[in-house]
């Protein structure tokens, strides 16, 4: 089963980004053992294109390079999206 790629786009010092990171990690940890997901992070301060696109929307969560959510991560919605991706 392929690994789901989650990307958290944010910046250092962003409390919403910190909240999103913790929520994502908790959701990944609670996934069924047959599912695999990994989290990477990108900072809008390190990438001009990301900054131009998302500066007023962070944190942004991508699942397999598609926008899943902005600002706040709802655990059950993220879990459902990860489970749907496997079907």
One Martini backbone bead per residue (centre of mass of N, CA, C, O) as a GRO file, in nm:
protein
   87
    1UNK     BB    1   0.096   0.037   0.024
    2UNK     BB    2   0.093   0.355  -0.012
    3UNK     BB    3   0.224   0.644   0.087
    4UNK     BB    4   0.123   0.916   0.251
    5UNK     BB    5   0.154   1.264   0.169
    6UNK     BB    6   0.237   1.512   0.397
    7UNK     BB    7   0.204   1.874   0.396
    8UNK     BB    8   0.346   2.144   0.581
    9UNK     BB    9   0.262   2.481   0.553
   10UNK     BB   10   0.478   2.739   0.691
   11UNK     BB   11   0.618   2.887   0.998
   12UNK     BB   12   0.796   3.016   1.219
   13UNK     BB   13   0.595   3.105   1.501
   14UNK     BB   14   0.331   2.942   1.431
   15UNK     BB   15   0.066   2.837   1.615
   16UNK     BB   16  -0.105   2.693   1.398
   17UNK     BB   17   0.126   2.511   1.300
   18UNK     BB   18   0.170   2.366   1.567
   19UNK     BB   19  -0.115   2.250   1.586
   20UNK     BB   20  -0.113   2.097   1.317
   21UNK     BB   21   0.124   1.909   1.376
   22UNK     BB   22  -0.003   1.765   1.621
   23UNK     BB   23  -0.253   1.660   1.476
   24UNK     BB   24  -0.115   1.498   1.254
   25UNK     BB   25   0.050   1.310   1.437
   26UNK     BB   26  -0.198   1.185   1.579
   27UNK     BB   27  -0.335   1.070   1.328
   28UNK     BB   28  -0.105   0.891   1.231
   29UNK     BB   29  -0.078   0.720   1.497
   30UNK     BB   30  -0.403   0.620   1.460
   31UNK     BB   31  -0.365   0.451   1.233
   32UNK     BB   32  -0.382   0.193   1.071
   33UNK     BB   33  -0.130  -0.036   1.012
   34UNK     BB   34  -0.186  -0.045   0.687
   35UNK     BB   35  -0.114   0.251   0.711
   36UNK     BB   36   0.077   0.515   0.544
   37UNK     BB   37   0.239   0.813   0.683
   38UNK     BB   38   0.396   1.130   0.594
   39UNK     BB   39   0.578   1.414   0.720
   40UNK     BB   40   0.625   1.735   0.583
   41UNK     BB   41   0.808   2.049   0.568
   42UNK     BB   42   0.732   2.395   0.477
   43UNK     BB   43   0.861   2.717   0.423
   44UNK     BB   44   0.777   3.040   0.322
   45UNK     BB   45   1.076   3.155   0.383
   46UNK     BB   46   1.222   2.937   0.161
   47UNK     BB   47   0.978   3.007  -0.059
   48UNK     BB   48   0.853   3.219  -0.286
   49UNK     BB   49   0.611   3.062  -0.402
   50UNK     BB   50   0.479   2.990  -0.133
   51UNK     BB   51   0.451   3.275  -0.030
   52UNK     BB   52   0.272   3.387  -0.260
   53UNK     BB   53   0.040   3.168  -0.222
   54UNK     BB   54   0.028   3.129   0.134
   55UNK     BB   55   0.077   3.369   0.343
   56UNK     BB   56  -0.257   3.393   0.430
   57UNK     BB   57  -0.304   3.049   0.496
   58UNK     BB   58  -0.155   2.960   0.727
   59UNK     BB   59  -0.185   2.659   0.743
   60UNK     BB   60  -0.099   2.403   0.504
   61UNK     BB   61  -0.251   2.101   0.378
   62UNK     BB   62  -0.119   1.822   0.214
   63UNK     BB   63  -0.230   1.558  -0.007
   64UNK     BB   64  -0.059   1.455  -0.248
   65UNK     BB   65  -0.036   1.773  -0.347
   66UNK     BB   66  -0.315   1.845  -0.211
   67UNK     BB   67  -0.541   2.041  -0.085
   68UNK     BB   68  -0.703   2.012   0.230
   69UNK     BB   69  -0.609   2.264   0.423
   70UNK     BB   70  -0.670   2.560   0.620
   71UNK     BB   71  -0.544   2.677   0.937
   72UNK     BB   72  -0.729   2.413   1.027
   73UNK     BB   73  -0.719   2.094   1.182
   74UNK     BB   74  -0.933   1.823   1.143
   75UNK     BB   75  -0.903   1.514   1.248
   76UNK     BB   76  -1.144   1.361   1.109
   77UNK     BB   77  -1.102   1.475   0.826
   78UNK     BB   78  -0.817   1.367   0.787
   79UNK     BB   79  -0.871   1.071   0.833
   80UNK     BB   80  -1.079   1.039   0.606
   81UNK     BB   81  -0.890   1.123   0.377
   82UNK     BB   82  -0.683   0.895   0.418
   83UNK     BB   83  -0.885   0.662   0.377
   84UNK     BB   84  -0.985   0.743   0.091
   85UNK     BB   85  -0.707   0.720  -0.057
   86UNK     BB   86  -0.722   0.388  -0.035
   87UNK     BB   87  -0.991   0.328  -0.222
   0.00000   0.00000   0.00000
